[in-house]
Amino acid sequence: MEPEIDPELEPEPKNMQIDPELWLRFLMDLSSKPKERAKLLDRLAQNTTLTDEQIEEFLHLLTQELYDITRSN
């Protein structure tokens, strides 16, 4: 008998799809809400080994990539 796996601990599927337009809107909305953006940056800093500058760069690159994807559709 296999042990029961907690669904919250189960890894995400490798072929998971996201809605790039939705995520782009979310990130763009955060840029107009400094308090909410600060919360996101703090959360990312707590859960990664990235510096604040690296997190900012990551969010910038992610926003650019999502923008490019949505423009190509």
C-alpha atoms as one frame of an Amber mdcrd trajectory, in Angstrom:
protein
   0.000   0.000   0.000   1.393   3.393  -1.008   1.565   6.195   1.547  -0.973
   8.956   1.139   0.537  12.135  -0.336  -0.507  15.508   0.977  -1.789  17.390
  -2.104  -0.213  20.602  -0.856   3.209  18.950  -0.852   2.806  17.310  -4.236
   5.005  18.903  -6.910   3.342  20.936  -9.622   2.953  19.249 -12.995   5.824
  19.928 -15.373   3.463  20.888 -18.173   1.563  23.447 -16.127   0.278  26.381
 -18.169  -0.207  29.939 -16.961  -2.211  32.797 -18.402   0.513  35.293 -19.411
  -1.957  38.149 -19.803  -3.335  37.631 -16.305   0.147  37.551 -14.764   1.242
  40.592 -16.751  -1.779  42.519 -15.495  -1.000  41.410 -11.944   2.624  42.585
 -12.148   1.662  45.855 -13.802  -0.975  46.442 -11.133   1.679  45.908  -8.450
   3.809  48.653  -9.959   1.088  51.175  -9.076   0.744  49.883  -5.499   4.046
  50.392  -3.658   2.856  48.777  -0.406   1.674  45.629  -2.180   4.866  45.477
  -4.245   6.930  45.783  -1.051   5.005  42.847   0.442   5.774  40.744  -2.626
   9.459  41.689  -2.515   9.646  40.828   1.192   7.969  37.473   0.610  10.304
  36.620  -2.259  13.318  37.679  -0.193  12.219  35.401   2.663  11.675  32.398
   0.393  14.727  32.703  -1.858  18.411  33.461  -1.574  18.093  36.369  -4.007
  19.087  39.897  -3.062  16.588  42.742  -3.371  18.341  43.868  -6.546  18.137
  40.374  -8.039  14.436  40.159  -7.190  13.812  43.514  -8.865  15.733  42.345
 -11.936  13.798  39.068 -11.984  10.446  40.870 -11.824  11.557  43.262 -14.552
  12.636  40.419 -16.844   9.493  38.433 -16.078   7.326  41.434 -16.930   9.203
  41.944 -20.201   8.880  38.280 -21.132   5.161  38.214 -20.360   4.704  41.404
 -22.370   6.473  39.835 -25.350   4.370  36.676 -25.081   1.097  38.574 -24.947
   2.071  40.756 -27.902   2.906  37.709 -30.017  -0.523  36.109 -29.491
